[in-house]
Amino acid sequence: MLEDDFGREVSGVRVSLTDRCNFDCVYCHNEGLGDTRGPMDPRDDEMTADEVVRFLEVAHEFDVGKVKFTGGEPMLRQDLEEIVRRTPDGMEVSLTTNGTFLPGRAEDLVDAGLERVNVSQDALDPEAFAEVTQSGAYDKVIEGVHAAVDAGLDPVKLNMVVFEHTAGYVEEMVEHVADNEGLQLQLIQYMPELTGRPEWNIDIQRVHDWLADIADEVETREMHNRNRYWVGGTADESGGMVEIVDPVENPQFCANCHRVRVTHEGYLKGCLNRNDDLRSMGEMTKDEIRETFRETVANRVPYYGEYMVRDDDGEWEINDEYVGNVQA
């Protein structure tokens, strides 16, 4: 297993299969929906199934044990089942999706080898959901969650971005997963630096404090140093699990990151927040992939605490040591 200069082993990869999405969520840093006619073959700028599998085979050589397929909306790729099926044996396969295409495909994905799924759901009220996602697909998402549970993908983890528009829905969502076996909740901190709307930000620590007050059990995961709160019962008593993903201004989160990301175009990046560390895998021969993967891991830098550091006034600023020293 490869390790960067900060002692962080790379045990997982996130692979974007497309930047297209059939939602237009107000908090998303992508602009526009792209071609959303439905599941289709990969576009010219998207990695083919062969290229994705070739990368995963190389990652598996370095003892990477987990892959999460993301987008955009990865289920806009009609070859998703093929990619999952061809993922190297022993590599855990998960998926992040908005859920609209899970009805009718969840069982096939499980048959292909999918083990876990995250479904984006920012509100339980259809009108609130439509306001946040700019989509009228609420009923389809709910159907997709049920399809995933029925297909054996439980617990299905619901992803909820917490910001000004959704903060009022958190309590209801926590009660929802506590009352419904087979569901978990992942509260994702809003990242104003990626969206350009800092006025939408809220203090995520208030959510931590509230959950700590009502939780029956609290644990901290090694990955990203994330907190998990069990509500309505402990882990052993099938309580509802709520996890907070809070990377913003959080050096502990970055110090415990063990993932490398792959863009839909076939670029490796060591950090989700940075675009100045992209490395092309060229024609994606296995030798090129191995070399690029080694370089990417060797040059990984924790975003907060190293790449971003506090100045004399306590404000975050880019550390000049890591600017301009990456070659794509």
RAURGI-V808839 format. One record per residue. N is the residue number from 1. RES is the residue in one small letter. SS is DSSP state (hx for helix, st for strand, lp for the rest). BURIAL is + if it has 16 or more other C-alpha atoms within 10 Angstrom, else -. D_LAST is the distance of its C-alpha to the last C-alpha in whole Angstrom. Layout:
n=N res=RES ss=SS burial=BURIAL d_last=D_LAST
n=N res=RES ss=SS burial=BURIAL d_last=D_LAST
This chain:
n=1 res=m ss=lp burial=- d_last=23
n=2 res=l ss=lp burial=+ d_last=20
n=3 res=e ss=st burial=+ d_last=20
n=4 res=d ss=lp burial=+ d_last=18
n=5 res=d ss=lp burial=- d_last=19
n=6 res=f ss=lp burial=- d_last=21
n=7 res=g ss=lp burial=- d_last=23
n=8 res=r ss=lp burial=+ d_last=22
n=9 res=e ss=st burial=+ d_last=22
n=10 res=v ss=lp burial=+ d_last=20
n=11 res=s ss=lp burial=+ d_last=23
n=12 res=g ss=st burial=+ d_last=22
n=13 res=v ss=st burial=+ d_last=19
n=14 res=r ss=st burial=+ d_last=19
n=15 res=v ss=st burial=+ d_last=18
n=16 res=s ss=st burial=+ d_last=18
n=17 res=l ss=lp burial=+ d_last=20
n=18 res=t ss=lp burial=+ d_last=20
n=19 res=d ss=lp burial=+ d_last=20
n=20 res=r ss=lp burial=+ d_last=24
n=21 res=c ss=lp burial=+ d_last=27
n=22 res=n ss=lp burial=+ d_last=30
n=23 res=f ss=lp burial=+ d_last=31
n=24 res=d ss=lp burial=+ d_last=30
n=25 res=c ss=lp burial=+ d_last=30
n=26 res=v ss=lp burial=- d_last=31
n=27 res=y ss=lp burial=+ d_last=28
n=28 res=c ss=lp burial=+ d_last=25
n=29 res=h ss=lp burial=- d_last=22
n=30 res=n ss=lp burial=+ d_last=22
n=31 res=e ss=lp burial=- d_last=24
n=32 res=g ss=lp burial=- d_last=26
n=33 res=l ss=lp burial=- d_last=27
n=34 res=g ss=lp burial=- d_last=26
n=35 res=d ss=lp burial=- d_last=28
n=36 res=t ss=lp burial=- d_last=30
n=37 res=r ss=lp burial=- d_last=33
n=38 res=g ss=lp burial=- d_last=32
n=39 res=p ss=lp burial=+ d_last=31
n=40 res=m ss=st burial=- d_last=29
n=41 res=d ss=lp burial=- d_last=27
n=42 res=p ss=lp burial=+ d_last=24
n=43 res=r ss=lp burial=- d_last=22
n=44 res=d ss=lp burial=- d_last=20
n=45 res=d ss=lp burial=- d_last=17
n=46 res=e ss=lp burial=+ d_last=18
n=47 res=m ss=lp burial=+ d_last=17
n=48 res=t ss=lp burial=+ d_last=21
n=49 res=a ss=hx burial=+ d_last=23
n=50 res=d ss=hx burial=- d_last=22
n=51 res=e ss=hx burial=+ d_last=19
n=52 res=v ss=hx burial=+ d_last=19
n=53 res=v ss=hx burial=+ d_last=22
n=54 res=r ss=hx burial=+ d_last=20
n=55 res=f ss=hx burial=+ d_last=17
n=56 res=l ss=hx burial=+ d_last=20
n=57 res=e ss=hx burial=+ d_last=22
n=58 res=v ss=hx burial=+ d_last=19
n=59 res=a ss=hx burial=+ d_last=19
n=60 res=h ss=hx burial=+ d_last=23
n=61 res=e ss=hx burial=- d_last=23
n=62 res=f ss=lp burial=+ d_last=21
n=63 res=d ss=lp burial=+ d_last=24
n=64 res=v ss=lp burial=+ d_last=23
n=65 res=g ss=lp burial=+ d_last=26
n=66 res=k ss=st burial=+ d_last=25
n=67 res=v ss=st burial=+ d_last=23
n=68 res=k ss=st burial=+ d_last=24
n=69 res=f ss=st burial=+ d_last=23
n=70 res=t ss=st burial=+ d_last=22
n=71 res=g ss=lp burial=+ d_last=22
n=72 res=g ss=lp burial=+ d_last=23
n=73 res=e ss=lp burial=+ d_last=26
n=74 res=p ss=hx burial=+ d_last=25
n=75 res=m ss=hx burial=+ d_last=29
n=76 res=l ss=hx burial=+ d_last=28
n=77 res=r ss=st burial=+ d_last=27
n=78 res=q ss=lp burial=- d_last=30
n=79 res=d ss=lp burial=+ d_last=28
n=80 res=l ss=hx burial=+ d_last=28
n=81 res=e ss=hx burial=+ d_last=31
n=82 res=e ss=hx burial=+ d_last=30
n=83 res=i ss=hx burial=+ d_last=26
n=84 res=v ss=hx burial=+ d_last=28
n=85 res=r ss=hx burial=+ d_last=31
n=86 res=r ss=hx burial=+ d_last=28
n=87 res=t ss=lp burial=+ d_last=26
n=88 res=p ss=lp burial=+ d_last=27
n=89 res=d ss=lp burial=- d_last=31
n=90 res=g ss=lp burial=- d_last=31
n=91 res=m ss=lp burial=+ d_last=28
n=92 res=e ss=st burial=+ d_last=29
n=93 res=v ss=st burial=+ d_last=28
n=94 res=s ss=st burial=+ d_last=28
n=95 res=l ss=st burial=+ d_last=28
n=96 res=t ss=st burial=+ d_last=27
n=97 res=t ss=st burial=+ d_last=29
n=98 res=n ss=lp burial=+ d_last=31
n=99 res=g ss=lp burial=+ d_last=34
n=100 res=t ss=lp burial=+ d_last=35
n=101 res=f ss=lp burial=+ d_last=35
n=102 res=l ss=lp burial=+ d_last=36
n=103 res=p ss=lp burial=+ d_last=40
n=104 res=g ss=lp burial=- d_last=40
n=105 res=r ss=lp burial=+ d_last=37
n=106 res=a ss=hx burial=+ d_last=37
n=107 res=e ss=hx burial=+ d_last=39
n=108 res=d ss=hx burial=- d_last=37
n=109 res=l ss=hx burial=+ d_last=34
n=110 res=v ss=hx burial=+ d_last=36
n=111 res=d ss=hx burial=- d_last=38
n=112 res=a ss=hx burial=+ d_last=34
n=113 res=g ss=lp burial=+ d_last=33
n=114 res=l ss=lp burial=+ d_last=32
n=115 res=e ss=lp burial=+ d_last=33
n=116 res=r ss=st burial=+ d_last=33
n=117 res=v ss=st burial=+ d_last=32
n=118 res=n ss=st burial=+ d_last=31
n=119 res=v ss=st burial=+ d_last=33
n=120 res=s ss=st burial=+ d_last=32
n=121 res=q ss=lp burial=+ d_last=35
n=122 res=d ss=lp burial=+ d_last=36
n=123 res=a ss=lp burial=+ d_last=39
n=124 res=l ss=lp burial=- d_last=43
n=125 res=d ss=lp burial=- d_last=44
n=126 res=p ss=hx burial=- d_last=43
n=127 res=e ss=hx burial=- d_last=44
n=128 res=a ss=hx burial=+ d_last=41
n=129 res=f ss=hx burial=+ d_last=39
n=130 res=a ss=hx burial=+ d_last=39
n=131 res=e ss=hx burial=- d_last=39
n=132 res=v ss=hx burial=+ d_last=35
n=133 res=t ss=hx burial=+ d_last=34
n=134 res=q ss=lp burial=- d_last=35
n=135 res=s ss=lp burial=- d_last=36
n=136 res=g ss=lp burial=- d_last=40
n=137 res=a ss=lp burial=+ d_last=39
n=138 res=y ss=hx burial=+ d_last=40
n=139 res=d ss=hx burial=- d_last=43
n=140 res=k ss=hx burial=+ d_last=40
n=141 res=v ss=hx burial=+ d_last=38
n=142 res=i ss=hx burial=+ d_last=41
n=143 res=e ss=hx burial=+ d_last=42
n=144 res=g ss=hx burial=+ d_last=39
n=145 res=v ss=hx burial=+ d_last=39
n=146 res=h ss=hx burial=+ d_last=42
n=147 res=a ss=hx burial=+ d_last=41
n=148 res=a ss=hx burial=+ d_last=39
n=149 res=v ss=hx burial=+ d_last=41
n=150 res=d ss=hx burial=- d_last=44
n=151 res=a ss=lp burial=+ d_last=41
n=152 res=g ss=lp burial=+ d_last=41
n=153 res=l ss=lp burial=+ d_last=38
n=154 res=d ss=lp burial=+ d_last=40
n=155 res=p ss=lp burial=+ d_last=39
n=156 res=v ss=st burial=+ d_last=37
n=157 res=k ss=st burial=+ d_last=35
n=158 res=l ss=st burial=+ d_last=35
n=159 res=n ss=st burial=+ d_last=32
n=160 res=m ss=st burial=+ d_last=33
n=161 res=v ss=st burial=+ d_last=31
n=162 res=v ss=st burial=+ d_last=34
n=163 res=f ss=lp burial=+ d_last=34
n=164 res=e ss=lp burial=- d_last=37
n=165 res=h ss=lp burial=+ d_last=37
n=166 res=t ss=lp burial=+ d_last=38
n=167 res=a ss=hx burial=+ d_last=39
n=168 res=g ss=hx burial=- d_last=42
n=169 res=y ss=hx burial=+ d_last=42
n=170 res=v ss=hx burial=+ d_last=41
n=171 res=e ss=hx burial=- d_last=44
n=172 res=e ss=hx burial=- d_last=45
n=173 res=m ss=hx burial=+ d_last=42
n=174 res=v ss=hx burial=+ d_last=43
n=175 res=e ss=hx burial=- d_last=46
n=176 res=h ss=hx burial=+ d_last=45
n=177 res=v ss=hx burial=+ d_last=43
n=178 res=a ss=hx burial=+ d_last=46
n=179 res=d ss=hx burial=- d_last=48
n=180 res=n ss=lp burial=- d_last=46
n=181 res=e ss=lp burial=- d_last=46
n=182 res=g ss=lp burial=+ d_last=43
n=183 res=l ss=st burial=+ d_last=41
n=184 res=q ss=st burial=+ d_last=38
n=185 res=l ss=st burial=+ d_last=37
n=186 res=q ss=st burial=+ d_last=33
n=187 res=l ss=st burial=+ d_last=33
n=188 res=i ss=st burial=+ d_last=30
n=189 res=q ss=st burial=+ d_last=29
n=190 res=y ss=lp burial=+ d_last=29
n=191 res=m ss=lp burial=+ d_last=25
n=192 res=p ss=hx burial=+ d_last=26
n=193 res=e ss=hx burial=- d_last=23
n=194 res=l ss=hx burial=- d_last=22
n=195 res=t ss=hx burial=- d_last=25
n=196 res=g ss=lp burial=- d_last=26
n=197 res=r ss=lp burial=- d_last=29
n=198 res=p ss=hx burial=- d_last=30
n=199 res=e ss=hx burial=- d_last=34
n=200 res=w ss=hx burial=+ d_last=34
n=201 res=n ss=lp burial=+ d_last=33
n=202 res=i ss=lp burial=+ d_last=35
n=203 res=d ss=lp burial=- d_last=36
n=204 res=i ss=hx burial=+ d_last=35
n=205 res=q ss=hx burial=- d_last=37
n=206 res=r ss=hx burial=- d_last=40
n=207 res=v ss=hx burial=+ d_last=39
n=208 res=h ss=hx burial=+ d_last=39
n=209 res=d ss=hx burial=- d_last=42
n=210 res=w ss=hx burial=- d_last=44
n=211 res=l ss=hx burial=+ d_last=42
n=212 res=a ss=hx burial=+ d_last=43
n=213 res=d ss=hx burial=- d_last=47
n=214 res=i ss=hx burial=- d_last=47
n=215 res=a ss=lp burial=+ d_last=46
n=216 res=d ss=lp burial=+ d_last=48
n=217 res=e ss=st burial=+ d_last=45
n=218 res=v ss=st burial=+ d_last=42
n=219 res=e ss=st burial=- d_last=39
n=220 res=t ss=st burial=- d_last=36
n=221 res=r ss=lp burial=- d_last=33
n=222 res=e ss=lp burial=- d_last=31
n=223 res=m ss=hx burial=- d_last=28
n=224 res=h ss=hx burial=+ d_last=26
n=225 res=n ss=hx burial=+ d_last=30
n=226 res=r ss=lp burial=+ d_last=31
n=227 res=n ss=st burial=+ d_last=35
n=228 res=r ss=st burial=+ d_last=37
n=229 res=y ss=st burial=+ d_last=40
n=230 res=w ss=st burial=+ d_last=43
n=231 res=v ss=st burial=+ d_last=46
n=232 res=g ss=lp burial=+ d_last=49
n=233 res=g ss=lp burial=+ d_last=49
n=234 res=t ss=lp burial=+ d_last=47
n=235 res=a ss=hx burial=+ d_last=44
n=236 res=d ss=hx burial=- d_last=47
n=237 res=e ss=hx burial=- d_last=49
n=238 res=s ss=lp burial=- d_last=47
n=239 res=g ss=lp burial=+ d_last=46
n=240 res=g ss=st burial=+ d_last=44
n=241 res=m ss=st burial=+ d_last=40
n=242 res=v ss=st burial=+ d_last=38
n=243 res=e ss=st burial=+ d_last=35
n=244 res=i ss=st burial=+ d_last=33
n=245 res=v ss=st burial=+ d_last=29
n=246 res=d ss=lp burial=+ d_last=29
n=247 res=p ss=lp burial=+ d_last=25
n=248 res=v ss=lp burial=+ d_last=26
n=249 res=e ss=lp burial=+ d_last=27
n=250 res=n ss=lp burial=- d_last=27
n=251 res=p ss=hx burial=+ d_last=26
n=252 res=q ss=hx burial=+ d_last=28
n=253 res=f ss=hx burial=+ d_last=26
n=254 res=c ss=hx burial=+ d_last=22
n=255 res=a ss=hx burial=+ d_last=24
n=256 res=n ss=lp burial=+ d_last=25
n=257 res=c ss=lp burial=+ d_last=22
n=258 res=h ss=lp burial=+ d_last=21
n=259 res=r ss=st burial=+ d_last=19
n=260 res=v ss=st burial=+ d_last=15
n=261 res=r ss=st burial=+ d_last=15
n=262 res=v ss=st burial=+ d_last=13
n=263 res=t ss=lp burial=+ d_last=13
n=264 res=h ss=lp burial=+ d_last=16
n=265 res=e ss=lp burial=+ d_last=13
n=266 res=g ss=lp burial=+ d_last=12
n=267 res=y ss=st burial=+ d_last=9
n=268 res=l ss=st burial=+ d_last=9
n=269 res=k ss=st burial=+ d_last=10
n=270 res=g ss=lp burial=+ d_last=12
n=271 res=c ss=lp burial=+ d_last=14
n=272 res=l ss=lp burial=- d_last=16
n=273 res=n ss=lp burial=- d_last=16
n=274 res=r ss=lp burial=- d_last=13
n=275 res=n ss=lp burial=- d_last=10
n=276 res=d ss=lp burial=+ d_last=8
n=277 res=d ss=lp burial=+ d_last=7
n=278 res=l ss=lp burial=+ d_last=6
n=279 res=r ss=st burial=+ d_last=4
n=280 res=s ss=st burial=+ d_last=6
n=281 res=m ss=lp burial=+ d_last=9
n=282 res=g ss=lp burial=- d_last=10
n=283 res=e ss=lp burial=- d_last=14
n=284 res=m ss=lp burial=+ d_last=14
n=285 res=t ss=lp burial=- d_last=16
n=286 res=k ss=hx burial=- d_last=17
n=287 res=d ss=hx burial=- d_last=16
n=288 res=e ss=hx burial=- d_last=13
n=289 res=i ss=hx burial=+ d_last=13
n=290 res=r ss=hx burial=+ d_last=15
n=291 res=e ss=hx burial=- d_last=12
n=292 res=t ss=hx burial=+ d_last=9
n=293 res=f ss=hx burial=+ d_last=12
n=294 res=r ss=hx burial=+ d_last=13
n=295 res=e ss=hx burial=+ d_last=10
n=296 res=t ss=hx burial=+ d_last=10
n=297 res=v ss=hx burial=+ d_last=14
n=298 res=a ss=hx burial=- d_last=14
n=299 res=n ss=lp burial=+ d_last=12
n=300 res=r ss=lp burial=+ d_last=14
n=301 res=v ss=lp burial=+ d_last=16
n=302 res=p ss=lp burial=+ d_last=19
n=303 res=y ss=lp burial=+ d_last=18
n=304 res=y ss=st burial=+ d_last=22
n=305 res=g ss=lp burial=+ d_last=24
n=306 res=e ss=lp burial=+ d_last=21
n=307 res=y ss=lp burial=+ d_last=18
n=308 res=m ss=st burial=+ d_last=21
n=309 res=v ss=st burial=+ d_last=24
n=310 res=r ss=st burial=- d_last=27
n=311 res=d ss=lp burial=- d_last=29
n=312 res=d ss=lp burial=- d_last=32
n=313 res=d ss=lp burial=- d_last=34
n=314 res=g ss=lp burial=- d_last=32
n=315 res=e ss=lp burial=- d_last=29
n=316 res=w ss=st burial=- d_last=26
n=317 res=e ss=st burial=- d_last=23
n=318 res=i ss=st burial=+ d_last=20
n=319 res=n ss=lp burial=+ d_last=20
n=320 res=d ss=hx burial=- d_last=18
n=321 res=e ss=hx burial=- d_last=18
n=322 res=y ss=hx burial=- d_last=14
n=323 res=v ss=lp burial=- d_last=13
n=324 res=g ss=lp burial=- d_last=11
n=325 res=n ss=lp burial=- d_last=10
n=326 res=v ss=lp burial=- d_last=6
n=327 res=q ss=lp burial=- d_last=4
n=328 res=a ss=lp burial=- d_last=0
